[in-house]
Amino acid sequence: MTQTPASVEASELDASLLPASPQVVDHVAVARLYGEPLFAMPQDLYIPPDALEVFLEAFEGPLDLLLYLIRKQNFNILDIPMLSVTKQYLVYVDQIRKRNLELAAEYLLMAAMLIEIKSRMLLPPKKVAEGQEAEDPRAELVRRLIEYEQMKLAGARLNALPQFGRDFLKAEIVIEQSLVPRFPDVNVVDLQEAWRDILKRAKLVQHHKITREELSVREHMGMVLKKLQGRRFVGFEDLFEASFSAPVLVVTFIALLELAKETLIEITQAEAFAPIYVRLAYSPT
């Protein structure tokens, strides 16, 4: 098997890091770094202890790790050997605890649960009624593991399906064309309703024109005296015609009051609630 120059340089660089005497590359340099010859090993070279760590497995939680240990060794999930699984689990948790205590918290909780289950299995089983099986301390853990595995497999199947944006994209075609706008047909009933709404709004906004009518009290006093001429009595209601407007009726009433004040007419009534009559005032000749 032939080795390329890059592989030869990498192997020689790894060998030079060992305590043995460095080998000389190209009869001059002891190694090559990024293609440049290195003639002597640096004396202050420091490699951190964690620089060469490799994580082969990544777990999504305590149940994922526990399921991995069970499936890796082909254990029956309904009959978990708690001693073996707990030992392997504690080894992994101990490695996590040394590096990331916050991440190891939930794993430590599962470890405590495994130890509790193992301790309960060492104790004598509780007495149960005849014909019933004793409760298995692993039952709840087995139920959670089975549910988790089912959800994990379902998620894997969903992830295997083609997904928009990851496995395929939607084809989009832009077509530029001039389209004549088509307006919807208007129903006759809708047009009638619109016209009724316009009439309602028009009734709410109305304009009133007020005209000023000049009326003379003196003129109406003469008109009342003319009506009373040659007549003995005239009913109070007969002095007001129904065709008169409200301002004319008011001015006529004021004219009667002025005539009574000047003693030119007399307003009489035979008794209470009797009809009221108006006549000219009596003046002796």
HELIX and SHEET records of a PDB file:
HELIX    1   1 PRO A    5  SER A   16  1                                  12    
HELIX    2   2 PRO A   49  LEU A   52  5                                   4    
HELIX    3   3 PRO A   62  LYS A   72  1                                  11    
HELIX    4   4 MET A   82  ARG A   99  1                                  18    
HELIX    5   5 LEU A  101  LEU A  122  1                                  22    
HELIX    6   6 ALA A  139  ALA A  160  1                                  22    
HELIX    7   7 VAL A  188  LEU A  204  1                                  17    
HELIX    8   8 VAL A  217  LEU A  228  1                                  12    
HELIX    9   9 PHE A  236  LEU A  239  5                                   4    
HELIX   10  10 ALA A  246  LYS A  261  1                                  16    
SHEET    1   A 2 ALA A  31  LEU A  33  0                                        
SHEET    2   A 2 GLU A  36  LEU A  38 -1                                        
SHEET    1   B 3 VAL A 234  GLY A 235  0                                        
SHEET    2   B 3 ILE A 276  LEU A 280 -1                                        
SHEET    3   B 3 ILE A 265  GLN A 269 -1                                        
END                                                                             
